[in-house]
Amino acid sequence: MKKAVSVGLVLGIALLAGCGNNEEAKTETPAATETPAAAETPAKTETPAATDAETTASIVNDSDAFVNAISAKGTWIIAALNDLTIDQDLVLDGPFENKGEPARKIALYAQDADRNVTARYTLTAPRLTVNSENARIQGGTFKGDVYVTANGFQVVDATVEGNLYFSTQEQLDAFKLEDGAKVTGETAVKAE
């Protein structure tokens, strides 16, 4: 039963991601169900970067699955099913696309069939390094410092509880906080 629910959830998400309209914030986020069986079943998707990222999402509920999903061998969107605490530095890496454009998203929320946010999650780690272009953290909270080395970073309807550092002034100037997003610490250029 759990396997059937997981397969159904992954197929449903793939269908939603591939058949959306042009409203960016609404179409690229998978609808996570709130059924206990779906929340208890880890779904790990390993997809090479060369695949059609519009129809691929990684739905994760444990640290190992999350670390795999943000790697260069992961997927363009990583959707958490619960709070995660990871005791190692994280690296969002690799070139991925959504609708023909570079994109990467860490979705820290669940939504219903009408795309209303139904839950928000917290990801805690000492550090997150963002090497993927046009990456975003959306819908929940990241606790830790974020180091951005790629262009086009955004925080959308989310909170970064920590510092946010960019490797260049150009990256900082292009940074966007959207839909009530906030950073509680310093936001600055910091070369490493």
C-alpha positions as CSV (number, residue, x, y, z in Angstrom):
1,M,0.0,0.0,0.0
2,K,2.8,2.5,0.9
3,K,4.6,1.7,-2.3
4,A,1.4,2.3,-4.3
5,V,0.9,5.7,-2.6
6,S,4.5,6.7,-3.2
7,V,4.3,5.8,-6.9
8,G,0.9,7.6,-7.2
9,L,2.3,10.7,-5.5
10,V,5.4,10.8,-7.7
11,L,3.4,10.3,-10.9
12,G,0.9,13.0,-9.8
13,I,3.7,15.4,-9.1
14,A,5.3,14.7,-12.4
15,L,2.0,15.3,-14.2
16,L,1.3,18.6,-12.3
17,A,4.9,19.8,-13.0
18,G,4.7,19.0,-16.7
19,C,1.2,20.3,-17.4
20,G,1.2,23.7,-15.7
21,N,0.3,27.1,-17.1
22,N,2.7,30.1,-17.2
23,E,2.1,31.3,-13.6
24,E,5.7,30.5,-12.4
25,A,5.2,30.4,-8.7
26,K,2.1,28.2,-8.9
27,T,3.1,25.7,-11.6
28,E,6.6,24.6,-10.6
29,T,5.7,23.4,-7.1
30,P,4.5,19.8,-6.6
31,A,1.3,19.3,-4.7
32,A,2.2,17.2,-1.6
33,T,-0.7,15.3,-0.1
34,E,-1.2,15.2,3.6
35,T,-2.1,11.6,3.9
36,P,-0.1,9.8,6.6
37,A,1.0,7.1,4.3
38,A,2.5,9.5,1.8
39,A,4.3,11.4,4.6
40,E,5.8,8.2,6.0
41,T,7.1,6.9,2.7
42,P,10.4,8.2,1.5
43,A,10.5,8.8,-2.2
44,K,14.0,9.0,-3.6
45,T,14.4,10.0,-7.2
46,E,17.8,10.0,-8.8
47,T,17.7,11.7,-12.2
48,P,20.7,12.8,-14.3
49,A,20.8,16.5,-15.1
50,A,20.3,15.7,-18.8
51,T,16.7,14.7,-18.3
52,D,13.6,16.8,-18.7
53,A,13.6,18.7,-15.4
54,E,10.1,20.1,-15.9
55,T,8.7,16.7,-15.1
56,T,11.1,15.6,-12.4
57,A,10.9,16.4,-8.7
58,S,12.5,14.9,-5.6
59,I,10.1,14.5,-2.7
60,V,12.2,13.9,0.4
61,N,11.6,13.2,4.1
62,D,15.0,12.3,5.4
63,S,18.6,13.7,5.4
64,D,20.1,11.2,3.0
65,A,17.4,11.8,0.3
66,F,17.8,15.5,0.7
67,V,21.6,15.5,0.3
68,N,21.2,13.3,-2.8
69,A,18.5,15.5,-4.3
70,I,20.5,18.8,-4.0
71,S,23.6,17.2,-5.6
72,A,24.6,17.6,-9.2
73,K,22.9,14.2,-9.8
74,G,19.7,15.3,-8.1
75,T,16.6,17.1,-9.5
76,W,15.7,20.7,-10.3
77,I,13.1,20.9,-7.4
78,I,13.6,19.4,-4.0
79,A,10.4,19.3,-2.0
80,A,10.5,18.5,1.7
81,L,7.8,16.5,3.5
82,N,8.8,17.5,7.0
83,D,11.4,19.4,9.1
84,L,15.0,18.3,8.5
85,T,18.1,18.7,10.6
86,I,21.3,17.9,8.8
87,D,24.6,18.1,10.7
88,Q,26.8,18.7,7.7
89,D,27.4,21.6,5.3
90,L,25.1,21.4,2.2
91,V,25.9,22.2,-1.4
92,L,23.2,22.9,-4.0
93,D,25.0,22.0,-7.1
94,G,24.6,21.3,-10.8
95,P,22.9,22.9,-13.9
96,F,19.2,22.2,-14.1
97,E,16.3,23.7,-16.1
98,N,12.6,24.4,-15.7
99,K,10.7,25.6,-18.8
100,G,14.0,25.9,-20.7
101,E,15.7,28.3,-18.2
102,P,18.3,27.5,-15.5
103,A,16.4,26.9,-12.3
104,R,16.7,25.1,-8.9
105,K,14.3,25.2,-6.0
106,I,14.3,24.0,-2.4
107,A,10.6,23.8,-1.6
108,L,10.1,23.8,2.2
109,Y,6.3,23.5,2.2
110,A,3.3,21.4,1.3
111,Q,0.2,22.5,-0.7
112,D,-3.2,21.2,-1.4
113,A,-4.8,20.5,-4.8
114,D,-5.7,24.2,-5.2
115,R,-2.0,25.1,-4.5
116,N,-2.7,26.7,-1.1
117,V,0.2,26.2,1.3
118,T,-0.9,23.7,4.0
119,A,2.4,23.3,5.9
120,R,5.8,25.0,6.2
121,Y,9.0,23.1,7.1
122,T,12.3,24.1,8.6
123,L,15.6,22.9,7.1
124,T,18.5,23.2,9.6
125,A,22.2,22.9,8.6
126,P,25.4,24.7,9.5
127,R,25.8,26.1,6.0
128,L,24.2,25.9,2.5
129,T,26.3,26.8,-0.5
130,V,24.3,27.6,-3.6
131,N,26.2,26.8,-6.8
132,S,23.2,26.4,-9.1
133,E,22.0,29.4,-11.2
134,N,18.5,30.9,-10.5
135,A,18.1,28.9,-7.3
136,R,15.5,29.7,-4.7
137,I,14.5,28.8,-1.2
138,Q,10.7,28.9,-1.0
139,G,7.9,28.5,1.5
140,G,9.6,27.6,4.8
141,T,12.7,28.4,6.9
142,F,16.4,27.6,6.4
143,K,18.3,27.8,9.7
144,G,22.0,28.4,9.0
145,D,24.2,30.6,6.8
146,V,23.8,30.7,3.0
147,Y,26.7,31.3,0.7
148,V,25.8,32.1,-2.9
149,T,28.3,31.6,-5.8
150,A,25.8,31.6,-8.7
151,N,23.6,34.3,-10.3
152,G,19.9,34.8,-9.8
153,F,19.4,33.6,-6.1
154,Q,16.0,34.3,-4.5
155,V,14.2,33.7,-1.2
156,V,10.4,33.5,-1.9
157,D,7.8,33.4,0.9
158,A,10.5,32.0,3.2
159,T,12.9,32.9,6.0
160,V,16.7,32.5,6.2
161,E,17.6,32.4,9.9
162,G,21.2,33.3,9.5
163,N,23.6,35.3,7.3
164,L,23.4,35.4,3.5
165,Y,26.7,35.9,1.7
166,F,27.4,36.4,-2.0
167,S,30.7,35.9,-3.8
168,T,30.2,39.1,-6.0
169,Q,28.5,42.4,-5.8
170,E,26.7,41.6,-9.0
171,Q,25.1,38.5,-7.4
172,L,24.0,40.6,-4.4
173,D,22.6,43.3,-6.6
174,A,20.5,40.7,-8.5
175,F,19.2,39.0,-5.3
176,K,15.5,39.0,-4.7
177,L,13.4,38.7,-1.6
178,E,9.8,38.1,-2.6
179,D,6.4,37.5,-1.1
180,G,7.3,38.5,2.5
181,A,10.6,36.7,2.5
182,K,13.3,37.8,5.0
183,V,16.9,37.2,6.1
184,T,17.5,37.6,9.9
185,G,21.2,38.0,9.7
186,E,23.7,40.0,7.6
187,T,23.3,40.1,3.8
188,A,26.7,41.0,2.2
189,V,29.4,40.2,-0.2
190,K,32.0,37.9,1.4
191,A,34.8,36.4,-0.7
192,E,36.1,33.1,0.6
